[in-house]
Amino acid sequence: MTGQRDIRARLPHRFPMLLVDRVVDVVPGERLTALKAVTCNEPWYEKLGPQTPEEDFAYPKSLLVESWCQSAGVLATWDDPNPDVLDGQVMLFGSMTGVEFHRPVLPGEVLEHRVRLDRRVDDTVLFEGESRSAGEAVMSVGRIVMAFRPAEALRPTAATT
């Protein structure tokens, strides 16, 4: 089991956008299972009052995808961690296809992100998998593409006059 110290050594994300709580299983270069507890104390629930309908408490789909992708990022950087986006290789989200949402996720649920590395081609990594809660699928991921690029190549160039 891997906790926050090791996760933060691999991802540049921090509160409120660090959306991986714990890694419970990892086979480097193959697969990873990570957990994310959804709580009503997260900033996206801040403005919801007592009259808010239950369905409005659904965890935002964009954050569900982001949390899963961060889990993929932990797997992709397992053997070569670098959370510094100003130096070394920077992790970039490329694209996604075949993402299906099966049901809403509500505060109090614990997401189990299952990530499988499909293949690695040079500095590009392809993943697939799913997210589950209480043994039930809440999201399926057909393919996510992640690329790594040198930080210096991503810096803005000086304007020429």
ZANURO-631368 format. One line per field, with one value per residue: residue in three letters; x, z, y of N, C-alpha, C, O, CB in turn. Coordinates in pm, 1 decimal. Glycine has a CB too. Layout:
% residues N
code (ALA,...)
nx (X,...)
nz (Z,...)
ny (Y,...)
cax (X,...)
caz (Z,...)
cay (Y,...)
cx (X,...)
cz (Z,...)
cy (Y,...)
ox (X,...)
oz (Z,...)
oy (Y,...)
cbx (X,...)
cbz (Z,...)
cby (Y,...)
END
This chain:
% residues 161
code (MET,THR,GLY,GLN,ARG,ASP,ILE,ARG,ALA,ARG,LEU,PRO,HIS,ARG,PHE,PRO,MET,LEU,LEU,VAL,ASP,ARG,VAL,VAL,ASP,VAL,VAL,PRO,GLY,GLU,ARG,LEU,THR,ALA,LEU,LYS,ALA,VAL,THR,CYS,ASN,GLU,PRO,TRP,TYR,GLU,LYS,LEU,GLY,PRO,GLN,THR,PRO,GLU,GLU,ASP,PHE,ALA,TYR,PRO,LYS,SER,LEU,LEU,VAL,GLU,SER,TRP,CYS,GLN,SER,ALA,GLY,VAL,LEU,ALA,THR,TRP,ASP,ASP,PRO,ASN,PRO,ASP,VAL,LEU,ASP,GLY,GLN,VAL,MET,LEU,PHE,GLY,SER,MET,THR,GLY,VAL,GLU,PHE,HIS,ARG,PRO,VAL,LEU,PRO,GLY,GLU,VAL,LEU,GLU,HIS,ARG,VAL,ARG,LEU,ASP,ARG,ARG,VAL,ASP,ASP,THR,VAL,LEU,PHE,GLU,GLY,GLU,SER,ARG,SER,ALA,GLY,GLU,ALA,VAL,MET,SER,VAL,GLY,ARG,ILE,VAL,MET,ALA,PHE,ARG,PRO,ALA,GLU,ALA,LEU,ARG,PRO,THR,ALA,ALA,THR,THR)
nx (84.1,50.9,91.8,13.9,267.8,429.0,265.4,257.5,519.3,520.2,325.7,244.5,24.1,-171.9,-369.8,-659.7,-670.0,-541.4,-630.2,-608.2,-598.6,-478.1,-269.2,-338.0,-258.4,-2.4,158.4,437.6,462.7,249.7,-14.8,-237.7,-407.1,-595.7,-725.5,-986.8,-1146.9,-1461.1,-1578.9,-1808.1,-1680.8,-1527.2,-1420.4,-1598.7,-1849.0,-1915.7,-2101.8,-2349.1,-2660.1,-2889.4,-3130.8,-3065.8,-3112.6,-3058.6,-2937.7,-2781.7,-2555.4,-2388.4,-2069.2,-1856.4,-1829.4,-1605.0,-1408.9,-1405.6,-1294.3,-1048.7,-937.6,-905.6,-721.5,-505.8,-436.8,-348.1,-126.6,34.5,99.6,235.7,461.9,586.9,839.2,1011.1,986.5,886.3,777.5,812.9,715.4,863.8,1105.0,1281.7,1088.9,761.2,433.3,167.7,-173.8,-326.4,-548.1,-881.4,-1087.6,-1385.3,-1494.1,-1719.8,-1990.4,-2145.5,-2307.7,-2406.9,-2171.8,-2163.2,-2107.7,-1932.8,-1882.9,-1626.3,-1400.6,-1261.5,-1003.3,-907.7,-638.5,-492.1,-195.4,-182.5,-5.6,326.3,479.5,764.1,772.2,505.8,212.3,-40.3,-348.5,-605.0,-912.2,-1113.1,-1343.0,-1464.9,-1717.2,-1797.2,-1785.0,-1924.7,-1935.4,-1866.0,-1754.5,-1618.3,-1316.6,-1210.1,-977.5,-702.4,-470.1,-144.4,127.2,478.0,687.7,984.7,1043.0,1170.2,1111.5,850.4,835.1,755.9,870.7,1095.6,961.6,1017.7,1128.2)
nz (0.0,-80.9,26.9,70.8,70.5,-118.3,-343.6,-385.9,-452.9,-711.4,-857.5,-962.2,-860.3,-606.2,-311.6,-406.2,-600.2,-601.3,-649.9,-573.6,-321.8,-214.6,-304.9,-364.3,-491.4,-710.4,-1008.2,-1149.1,-1469.2,-1565.2,-1419.0,-1191.5,-887.3,-736.2,-472.6,-410.4,-192.3,-187.5,-53.4,130.0,201.4,4.7,-217.5,-437.1,-344.9,-176.5,-204.4,-199.9,-56.1,219.0,89.9,-152.1,-419.3,-406.9,-638.9,-732.3,-586.9,-710.0,-791.0,-985.0,-1328.2,-1478.2,-1281.1,-1190.1,-1412.6,-1413.9,-1166.8,-1215.7,-1427.4,-1292.6,-1134.1,-1335.4,-1407.8,-1180.4,-1210.1,-1456.9,-1388.6,-1200.6,-1183.7,-1235.8,-1084.5,-1097.5,-979.5,-1038.7,-1239.3,-1366.7,-1440.2,-1597.3,-1726.3,-1831.7,-1755.3,-1972.9,-2053.0,-2320.5,-2492.2,-2488.4,-2532.6,-2566.2,-2306.9,-2059.0,-1848.1,-1580.6,-1355.4,-1112.9,-869.7,-526.1,-232.5,31.0,-87.5,-191.5,-440.0,-656.8,-857.6,-1137.4,-1328.2,-1632.3,-1808.7,-2141.3,-2362.6,-2428.7,-2620.1,-2708.1,-2571.9,-2513.3,-2358.7,-2332.6,-2179.9,-2019.4,-1851.7,-1550.5,-1314.3,-994.4,-741.5,-432.8,-548.1,-783.5,-1121.9,-1209.6,-1399.0,-1721.0,-1902.9,-2219.7,-2364.2,-2272.2,-2349.9,-2272.9,-2268.2,-2244.3,-2212.9,-2250.8,-1999.8,-2065.5,-2334.8,-2331.7,-2227.4,-2262.9,-2545.2,-2584.7,-2695.3,-3015.7,-3153.0)
ny (-117.0,223.3,553.0,905.5,1038.5,899.8,919.7,1197.0,1229.6,1156.5,1289.7,1623.0,1751.5,1918.2,1997.9,2175.7,1981.4,1730.7,1418.4,1152.6,920.3,689.1,414.7,84.8,-141.6,-232.9,-318.5,-251.4,-99.3,-243.2,-257.5,-80.4,-12.5,228.9,439.0,674.0,872.8,1010.2,1301.0,1513.4,1740.9,1849.3,2113.3,2154.4,2102.7,2300.9,2520.7,2403.6,2377.0,2287.7,2234.7,2131.1,1908.7,1553.1,1440.6,1648.7,1635.2,1464.1,1347.0,1548.2,1463.1,1531.3,1547.2,1288.5,1160.5,1298.0,1215.5,941.2,958.0,1074.5,859.1,688.8,838.9,805.0,535.0,550.3,693.4,544.0,405.1,612.5,873.2,1219.1,1496.3,1761.7,2011.0,2197.8,2103.6,1834.2,1559.0,1632.1,1539.3,1499.2,1518.1,1355.8,1247.3,1101.5,817.5,624.8,650.7,580.0,659.0,507.5,533.2,786.8,914.6,957.0,1170.4,1009.7,771.3,541.8,550.6,311.9,304.5,134.0,79.0,-4.4,-50.3,-26.5,-1.1,124.1,365.7,493.9,808.9,813.3,695.8,452.7,386.4,186.0,98.1,106.8,254.4,180.2,145.5,22.0,-231.0,-201.7,-98.3,235.0,393.8,339.1,310.5,334.8,415.3,610.4,856.4,947.9,1169.6,1236.8,1513.2,1712.7,1955.2,2197.1,2226.3,2305.0,2554.7,2902.5,3085.7,3359.4,3665.5,3792.6,4098.8)
cax (0.0,126.7,15.1,30.3,407.8,474.1,182.9,304.8,652.2,501.1,232.5,261.3,-102.7,-188.4,-505.1,-769.5,-675.3,-481.8,-752.1,-573.6,-570.3,-394.1,-248.4,-350.4,-194.7,68.8,256.1,498.2,459.7,133.2,-145.3,-240.4,-537.5,-585.9,-850.4,-1021.8,-1267.3,-1539.4,-1637.1,-1885.9,-1593.6,-1450.0,-1463.1,-1707.1,-1977.5,-1921.3,-2217.8,-2474.2,-2729.7,-2972.1,-3242.3,-3011.7,-3154.3,-2953.7,-2865.6,-2685.8,-2433.8,-2308.4,-1930.3,-1844.7,-1769.8,-1469.9,-1318.5,-1393.8,-1194.2,-920.1,-887.4,-860.1,-600.2,-396.9,-396.0,-266.6,-0.5,114.8,153.1,330.2,585.5,623.4,982.7,1088.9,902.9,932.0,660.9,851.2,676.0,957.0,1229.0,1265.4,977.3,630.1,323.9,60.5,-290.3,-340.0,-684.7,-954.6,-1196.5,-1455.1,-1522.2,-1863.0,-2030.1,-2252.0,-2399.6,-2345.7,-2096.9,-2205.3,-2020.5,-1938.0,-1836.0,-1482.9,-1373.7,-1148.0,-959.8,-826.0,-568.2,-405.3,-111.7,-204.2,127.0,411.3,550.3,856.3,730.4,359.6,161.1,-183.4,-408.4,-746.1,-951.7,-1244.5,-1358.7,-1570.8,-1753.3,-1867.5,-1787.3,-2006.9,-1870.3,-1923.0,-1698.8,-1528.3,-1224.2,-1161.9,-836.7,-649.7,-334.1,-62.8,258.4,578.5,769.1,1081.6,991.2,1227.2,1043.7,716.7,844.9,733.7,991.9,1098.2,905.2,1116.8,1073.8)
caz (0.0,-94.5,74.2,13.9,47.4,-245.6,-451.9,-409.0,-514.7,-852.4,-921.2,-920.9,-808.4,-463.4,-276.0,-398.9,-722.1,-587.5,-639.4,-545.8,-178.7,-177.2,-403.4,-290.4,-566.6,-829.3,-1077.5,-1236.4,-1612.4,-1601.6,-1366.1,-1062.0,-827.6,-643.6,-408.0,-392.7,-111.8,-221.0,70.5,115.1,239.2,-110.4,-255.1,-536.2,-274.9,-81.3,-218.1,-199.3,71.0,267.1,-1.3,-278.3,-449.0,-395.6,-765.8,-751.4,-513.4,-791.2,-811.6,-1124.2,-1419.2,-1515.9,-1171.2,-1191.0,-1516.1,-1366.2,-1061.7,-1282.0,-1502.5,-1196.7,-1098.8,-1449.1,-1396.3,-1077.3,-1272.6,-1562.8,-1329.9,-1085.7,-1179.0,-1260.3,-1038.0,-1109.8,-965.3,-1068.9,-1376.8,-1422.5,-1474.1,-1636.7,-1813.9,-1785.6,-1792.9,-2040.3,-2095.4,-2465.1,-2540.5,-2431.4,-2613.2,-2504.4,-2165.1,-2031.1,-1709.3,-1556.3,-1254.5,-1034.7,-748.0,-424.4,-115.0,116.1,-163.8,-216.5,-577.4,-681.1,-996.0,-1189.1,-1446.2,-1699.9,-1913.0,-2264.8,-2425.1,-2422.6,-2744.9,-2677.4,-2458.4,-2511.0,-2286.1,-2351.3,-2065.9,-2020.5,-1718.8,-1500.4,-1175.5,-928.4,-605.3,-368.3,-641.4,-900.4,-1217.6,-1221.7,-1521.6,-1800.0,-1983.8,-2334.7,-2386.9,-2234.9,-2401.3,-2195.2,-2330.0,-2162.9,-2291.4,-2167.6,-1948.6,-2137.9,-2465.0,-2308.9,-2180.0,-2368.9,-2602.2,-2576.0,-2813.5,-3096.5,-3204.2)
cay (0.0,346.5,666.4,1038.9,1075.7,842.3,974.2,1333.8,1221.1,1120.5,1383.0,1762.1,1802.4,1941.0,2038.3,2079.3,1898.5,1598.7,1337.3,1013.1,911.1,576.0,307.8,-41.3,-250.3,-187.1,-400.8,-150.2,-127.1,-325.2,-216.9,-12.1,12.7,341.3,476.5,814.1,887.6,1129.1,1352.8,1636.9,1851.8,1894.5,2248.5,2158.7,2089.1,2411.4,2609.4,2327.6,2393.7,2176.8,2208.3,2080.9,1770.6,1450.5,1421.1,1757.9,1600.3,1371.0,1389.4,1593.4,1363.8,1575.4,1513.9,1142.8,1131.4,1352.3,1127.7,818.6,992.7,1089.9,722.4,644.2,910.9,739.5,414.2,587.3,747.8,460.1,376.8,733.9,984.0,1357.3,1584.1,1899.9,2042.3,2295.4,2035.2,1694.7,1523.0,1677.1,1450.8,1571.6,1441.9,1368.3,1230.2,987.9,762.2,512.4,672.3,566.5,677.6,410.3,587.5,894.6,884.5,1053.8,1177.6,890.6,656.0,529.5,506.0,223.1,322.2,24.0,128.5,-101.5,6.3,-101.3,-4.2,242.1,389.2,604.0,890.3,813.0,580.4,429.4,317.6,150.5,52.3,142.0,296.4,105.9,184.5,-89.6,-343.0,-170.4,-9.0,368.0,450.5,254.8,389.4,259.5,450.6,741.9,873.6,1040.2,1189.1,1303.9,1605.6,1784.5,2082.0,2311.8,2238.4,2359.8,2693.0,3002.7,3145.1,3506.9,3731.3,3866.1,4225.0)
cx (89.5,38.3,52.8,175.1,456.3,393.6,232.1,445.7,642.0,412.4,259.1,136.0,-100.2,-332.2,-542.0,-773.3,-596.3,-595.4,-723.3,-532.9,-468.5,-382.1,-250.0,-286.8,-123.7,161.4,317.7,500.0,339.7,0.7,-129.3,-385.0,-519.4,-723.8,-863.4,-1152.3,-1335.9,-1606.8,-1713.1,-1803.4,-1509.2,-1506.5,-1581.1,-1844.1,-2007.0,-2051.1,-2351.7,-2537.6,-2817.1,-3090.0,-3196.6,-3058.5,-3033.7,-2871.8,-2764.0,-2556.0,-2347.4,-2169.1,-1915.7,-1771.5,-1628.3,-1368.7,-1302.4,-1288.3,-1056.3,-857.7,-832.8,-728.5,-481.3,-346.3,-308.9,-130.0,91.5,178.1,261.4,463.7,639.8,774.5,1069.9,1008.3,969.2,810.7,689.2,820.8,768.5,1087.9,1198.4,1149.2,844.6,523.2,211.2,-52.0,-308.0,-483.8,-750.2,-1064.1,-1262.2,-1476.5,-1673.6,-1888.4,-2152.8,-2354.0,-2329.4,-2271.6,-2129.6,-2106.1,-2042.4,-1891.3,-1684.5,-1466.0,-1251.4,-1113.4,-869.2,-769.0,-481.5,-325.8,-127.3,-73.2,196.1,486.2,635.3,807.8,578.0,311.5,9.8,-234.8,-553.5,-783.0,-1091.3,-1233.6,-1479.5,-1597.9,-1837.5,-1885.8,-1864.9,-1934.0,-1942.7,-1870.9,-1609.0,-1443.2,-1171.6,-1015.5,-811.4,-506.1,-264.2,72.4,350.0,665.2,868.0,1025.7,1043.3,1161.4,906.5,718.6,820.2,867.4,982.1,1044.9,1016.5,1052.6,1150.8)
cz (0.0,-55.8,6.7,-14.5,-87.8,-364.1,-487.1,-467.7,-664.4,-928.5,-874.0,-854.1,-655.4,-438.4,-350.4,-516.7,-715.3,-554.8,-628.7,-399.1,-144.5,-294.5,-326.2,-362.0,-686.6,-878.7,-1179.2,-1382.7,-1658.4,-1553.9,-1229.9,-1016.6,-722.3,-588.2,-398.9,-314.8,-151.3,-92.4,43.6,152.5,123.7,-160.0,-351.4,-472.6,-184.1,-87.4,-217.7,-60.7,107.1,175.5,-135.3,-301.6,-446.6,-523.5,-794.3,-674.4,-590.9,-812.5,-957.9,-1212.4,-1460.0,-1407.3,-1155.9,-1293.6,-1469.9,-1260.3,-1120.4,-1356.7,-1409.3,-1150.8,-1209.8,-1445.9,-1291.0,-1135.4,-1374.8,-1506.3,-1216.0,-1074.5,-1195.5,-1216.7,-1059.2,-1100.3,-1001.0,-1214.9,-1442.0,-1468.1,-1514.4,-1733.0,-1751.9,-1842.2,-1852.7,-2077.8,-2244.9,-2512.3,-2466.9,-2527.8,-2534.4,-2355.4,-2146.1,-1882.1,-1683.8,-1452.2,-1178.1,-911.9,-648.0,-308.3,-22.8,45.3,-178.3,-356.4,-580.4,-828.9,-1033.6,-1323.1,-1501.5,-1807.9,-2036.0,-2341.0,-2410.6,-2554.8,-2723.5,-2555.3,-2449.8,-2446.7,-2305.7,-2237.1,-2095.1,-1879.2,-1681.2,-1359.4,-1119.0,-791.9,-547.8,-464.9,-768.9,-991.7,-1221.1,-1346.3,-1587.4,-1887.1,-2095.6,-2362.8,-2342.6,-2286.1,-2318.6,-2263.6,-2230.7,-2254.4,-2198.8,-2125.7,-2027.7,-2275.1,-2451.9,-2259.1,-2293.0,-2418.6,-2592.1,-2706.6,-2886.2,-3151.7,-3325.7)
cy (124.5,464.2,796.9,1077.3,1025.4,894.1,1114.5,1337.3,1191.4,1217.7,1525.5,1820.3,1815.8,1986.3,2166.2,1981.4,1768.8,1503.5,1187.5,1007.3,803.6,480.0,176.6,-159.3,-189.4,-297.4,-305.3,-194.2,-207.6,-267.6,-151.0,-1.5,120.6,374.6,627.8,817.9,1018.4,1176.0,1483.0,1759.6,1903.9,2028.0,2254.8,2142.3,2208.2,2491.9,2535.0,2332.8,2275.5,2143.1,2151.0,1937.5,1674.8,1436.3,1531.9,1735.1,1500.8,1429.5,1431.1,1490.9,1402.3,1541.3,1363.6,1100.8,1178.9,1262.1,997.7,845.3,1016.2,953.2,663.5,711.9,851.6,612.3,449.2,634.4,662.1,440.2,500.5,856.4,1120.4,1449.8,1730.0,1931.9,2144.6,2231.8,1891.0,1675.0,1565.9,1584.2,1534.5,1476.1,1463.5,1360.9,1114.4,946.0,649.6,527.7,669.8,581.8,591.0,456.0,698.5,841.2,995.5,1059.1,1058.1,765.5,659.5,472.0,417.1,235.2,205.8,67.7,17.2,-29.2,-82.0,-114.6,129.1,249.1,514.3,680.6,904.9,682.9,572.5,343.1,282.4,108.3,94.5,195.3,224.2,168.4,71.9,-206.2,-318.8,-72.1,125.3,439.7,347.1,346.6,300.6,286.1,593.7,745.8,980.2,1050.0,1259.4,1389.1,1675.1,1920.3,2200.4,2331.1,2303.6,2503.3,2789.4,3057.5,3296.1,3564.8,3806.4,3991.3,4270.3)
ox (190.0,-76.1,114.9,202.1,517.9,447.8,246.7,486.2,741.5,422.2,292.8,142.7,-36.5,-407.5,-460.1,-869.8,-585.0,-650.7,-805.0,-443.6,-383.4,-475.0,-171.9,-263.7,-179.2,232.7,258.3,533.4,327.6,-85.7,-26.4,-475.1,-438.5,-825.9,-764.9,-1255.9,-1274.1,-1682.1,-1685.3,-1851.2,-1427.6,-1626.2,-1657.1,-1945.6,-2113.0,-2104.8,-2456.7,-2475.0,-2819.8,-3143.6,-3279.2,-3045.4,-2921.7,-2749.8,-2670.6,-2458.1,-2243.2,-2154.0,-1958.2,-1665.9,-1541.7,-1253.8,-1197.0,-1203.5,-957.8,-737.6,-726.8,-635.5,-368.2,-226.2,-208.9,-28.8,213.1,296.0,366.4,567.5,729.5,831.2,1190.5,965.8,1090.1,747.5,599.0,891.5,753.1,1172.2,1099.2,1116.0,818.6,522.4,164.6,-27.5,-305.2,-536.3,-685.3,-1125.0,-1200.6,-1477.3,-1746.5,-1816.8,-2252.1,-2471.9,-2206.5,-2305.6,-2124.2,-2029.5,-2154.8,-1862.8,-1622.8,-1510.5,-1150.9,-1184.6,-766.8,-842.7,-406.9,-382.3,-89.4,-33.6,134.0,548.5,584.0,802.4,527.6,362.5,-59.8,-174.9,-616.7,-695.2,-1177.1,-1130.1,-1582.0,-1512.1,-1937.4,-1989.6,-1870.7,-1877.3,-2065.0,-1933.4,-1533.6,-1491.5,-1098.8,-937.5,-888.7,-430.1,-317.8,125.8,303.7,710.4,838.8,967.6,968.7,1157.1,851.9,613.6,858.6,962.9,872.8,1079.5,1098.2,936.4,1119.7)
oz (70.9,-100.1,-99.6,-115.1,-163.6,-473.4,-604.8,-526.0,-736.6,-1050.8,-757.5,-796.6,-585.3,-532.9,-356.4,-531.2,-817.5,-444.8,-670.1,-356.3,-57.5,-374.0,-232.7,-302.0,-755.9,-800.9,-1284.0,-1415.7,-1777.1,-1634.4,-1163.1,-1098.5,-630.7,-649.0,-382.2,-363.4,-148.2,-29.9,-53.5,137.1,143.1,-146.6,-348.0,-538.4,-121.9,17.3,-233.5,39.0,35.8,183.4,-222.8,-212.7,-480.4,-517.4,-871.8,-694.2,-541.1,-847.6,-1046.8,-1175.5,-1474.7,-1438.3,-1113.3,-1265.4,-1485.4,-1264.3,-1079.9,-1349.9,-1443.5,-1131.0,-1182.7,-1477.7,-1309.7,-1112.6,-1378.7,-1570.1,-1143.3,-966.6,-1171.8,-1301.1,-1041.7,-1201.8,-994.5,-1304.5,-1560.3,-1527.8,-1469.6,-1811.3,-1634.5,-1961.6,-1790.3,-2128.4,-2291.6,-2566.9,-2393.8,-2595.4,-2447.4,-2283.3,-2208.5,-1799.8,-1756.2,-1460.2,-1177.6,-858.1,-681.8,-287.1,-2.1,109.5,-177.4,-386.7,-514.7,-914.8,-969.4,-1419.1,-1428.1,-1888.9,-2034.3,-2379.5,-2384.0,-2597.1,-2721.3,-2445.9,-2386.6,-2476.0,-2296.6,-2201.5,-2183.3,-1796.2,-1766.9,-1293.8,-1185.4,-734.8,-607.3,-464.0,-854.8,-944.3,-1233.9,-1394.7,-1520.4,-1938.5,-2071.3,-2382.8,-2371.9,-2268.0,-2296.9,-2311.5,-2143.4,-2359.5,-2080.8,-2207.4,-2054.5,-2325.4,-2550.8,-2249.6,-2406.9,-2342.6,-2591.2,-2815.0,-2824.4,-3192.4,-3383.0)
oy (130.5,474.1,798.7,1143.0,1100.3,910.7,1147.4,1437.9,1199.6,1227.5,1546.4,1928.9,1737.3,2010.2,2258.0,1906.3,1701.0,1507.2,1105.3,1080.3,822.4,466.1,158.9,-264.2,-104.2,-360.8,-280.0,-308.0,-238.0,-233.0,-162.4,16.4,106.5,342.5,699.7,772.5,1124.8,1101.3,1553.5,1872.0,1994.0,2053.5,2351.7,2165.2,2214.2,2527.8,2597.2,2297.0,2175.2,2032.6,2125.2,1853.4,1713.1,1421.5,1511.6,1807.1,1458.1,1546.5,1357.3,1439.5,1316.0,1509.6,1316.3,1016.2,1106.8,1235.6,950.1,765.0,981.5,934.5,597.0,649.3,847.9,585.4,385.2,616.7,704.8,456.8,494.3,935.4,1136.0,1479.0,1813.4,1885.8,2175.0,2298.8,1833.4,1764.1,1539.6,1554.2,1629.9,1366.6,1577.4,1458.0,1039.7,1028.9,588.0,427.9,747.0,524.8,599.7,421.6,705.2,735.8,1113.8,965.0,1012.5,664.4,766.0,361.3,444.1,183.1,182.1,90.3,-47.7,44.3,-199.1,-224.7,232.0,151.8,626.1,624.5,997.7,574.8,673.6,241.6,340.5,85.1,115.6,183.4,208.8,235.6,31.4,-272.4,-406.7,26.3,130.2,534.2,276.6,447.5,204.3,193.0,684.9,650.7,1088.9,949.9,1332.9,1343.7,1694.6,1991.8,2294.6,2443.3,2352.5,2566.8,2762.8,3072.8,3352.7,3518.0,3874.6,3990.1,4374.7)
cbx (-96.2,180.5,31.7,-29.3,497.1,465.2,32.2,301.8,736.4,442.4,86.6,298.4,-217.5,-85.8,-517.9,-900.0,-625.6,-368.9,-841.0,-457.7,-697.0,-451.2,-112.3,-495.3,-299.5,148.8,190.8,640.4,582.7,149.2,-239.9,-173.9,-599.2,-524.1,-859.4,-1034.3,-1233.8,-1645.8,-1527.1,-2012.2,-1503.6,-1452.0,-1349.0,-1686.8,-1978.6,-1805.8,-2205.6,-2449.6,-2813.0,-3024.0,-3320.6,-2857.0,-3224.6,-3015.7,-2964.7,-2748.1,-2469.9,-2377.6,-1828.2,-1771.4,-1856.5,-1468.3,-1369.2,-1531.0,-1232.8,-939.5,-998.0,-969.1,-624.8,-443.0,-520.4,-338.1,-26.9,27.6,40.3,270.5,560.8,554.5,1017.8,1128.4,870.2,1009.2,609.9,1001.2,533.4,985.8,1328.5,1245.1,976.8,603.4,273.5,113.8,-418.5,-260.2,-686.8,-1014.6,-1144.5,-1380.2,-1460.8,-1916.4,-2059.2,-2192.0,-2448.6,-2452.4,-1940.4,-2345.3,-2044.8,-2077.5,-1902.6,-1412.1,-1354.1,-1180.3,-886.4,-909.5,-482.6,-488.6,38.5,-310.9,116.7,510.3,450.6,870.3,794.7,300.9,197.2,-212.0,-399.2,-776.8,-855.9,-1338.4,-1374.7,-1533.2,-1830.7,-2004.2,-1843.1,-2143.3,-1867.4,-1891.9,-1620.1,-1608.1,-1106.8,-1243.7,-798.5,-657.3,-334.8,-48.3,246.7,664.9,680.2,1215.2,1027.4,1378.6,1029.0,642.8,981.4,643.9,1012.4,1243.6,789.1,1172.5,1077.1)
cbz (122.1,-238.5,220.9,105.9,159.1,-240.5,-411.3,-278.9,-445.4,-861.8,-891.1,-1040.8,-851.0,-410.6,-123.3,-391.7,-837.1,-476.7,-759.3,-641.1,-103.7,-53.5,-484.3,-264.9,-612.0,-799.5,-1145.8,-1190.3,-1651.0,-1545.7,-1355.8,-1070.5,-765.8,-713.2,-268.9,-530.8,41.0,-334.9,176.6,201.4,351.1,-223.9,-315.8,-640.6,-192.7,-104.8,-345.7,-242.0,67.3,403.8,-24.8,-278.6,-587.5,-360.3,-880.6,-708.6,-377.0,-928.7,-774.5,-1129.3,-1544.1,-1543.1,-1041.0,-1222.7,-1651.0,-1308.9,-960.1,-1380.3,-1588.1,-1075.8,-1074.2,-1583.0,-1364.6,-951.9,-1340.0,-1650.7,-1279.3,-1096.1,-1285.1,-1410.4,-890.9,-1244.1,-824.3,-1038.7,-1379.3,-1320.6,-1355.1,-1514.5,-1841.4,-1827.9,-1670.4,-2165.4,-2016.1,-2532.8,-2693.2,-2292.2,-2751.8,-2529.6,-2114.3,-2081.0,-1677.6,-1512.6,-1156.8,-991.2,-775.7,-372.1,-38.2,166.6,-302.1,-108.1,-671.6,-640.9,-1015.5,-1203.4,-1412.6,-1761.6,-1867.8,-2352.6,-2572.8,-2299.6,-2867.2,-2798.3,-2467.3,-2655.3,-2134.8,-2488.7,-1939.6,-2124.6,-1616.6,-1505.1,-1163.3,-914.3,-601.8,-315.1,-574.5,-857.2,-1358.7,-1097.1,-1492.6,-1887.8,-1897.3,-2456.5,-2535.8,-2077.1,-2552.7,-2045.9,-2462.1,-2083.2,-2365.8,-2243.2,-1802.5,-2155.2,-2530.1,-2210.4,-2117.4,-2316.9,-2750.0,-2547.2,-2774.0,-3212.3,-3096.7)
cby (-0.9,363.0,680.0,1139.3,1020.3,690.7,977.3,1412.4,1112.7,983.0,1343.2,1846.3,1710.3,2046.8,2058.5,2153.0,1977.3,1595.7,1362.8,959.8,884.8,503.7,326.5,-71.3,-358.4,-57.8,-532.1,-119.6,-198.6,-463.3,-338.1,129.2,-117.6,464.6,414.2,889.2,885.1,1099.5,1375.7,1631.0,1809.3,1787.8,2320.0,2050.7,1961.0,2502.9,2689.1,2180.9,2517.3,2209.3,2335.6,2088.0,1764.2,1316.4,1413.3,1889.7,1542.3,1342.4,1274.1,1727.8,1347.5,1726.6,1574.0,1076.2,1199.3,1494.0,1097.5,765.5,1117.5,1173.4,632.2,674.2,1055.2,705.7,334.3,696.3,888.6,324.3,277.6,744.9,965.5,1379.6,1577.1,1923.1,2093.8,2403.0,2039.0,1608.5,1371.4,1824.8,1368.8,1643.6,1484.0,1262.1,1206.0,1023.4,710.8,387.4,807.8,430.3,828.4,280.2,476.2,994.9,874.3,1018.6,1308.1,869.5,652.2,439.2,626.3,73.3,458.8,-108.8,253.8,-219.1,16.5,-32.5,-41.6,237.2,405.7,699.3,1027.3,829.0,588.9,361.9,404.2,36.7,102.8,22.2,452.0,-43.9,322.2,-43.5,-460.2,-112.4,-72.6,449.8,581.4,150.8,446.8,292.4,433.0,767.6,912.3,993.5,1271.2,1201.1,1709.8,1802.6,2098.4,2293.2,2100.8,2274.3,2719.8,3119.0,3101.0,3560.1,3828.7,3777.9,4333.7)
END
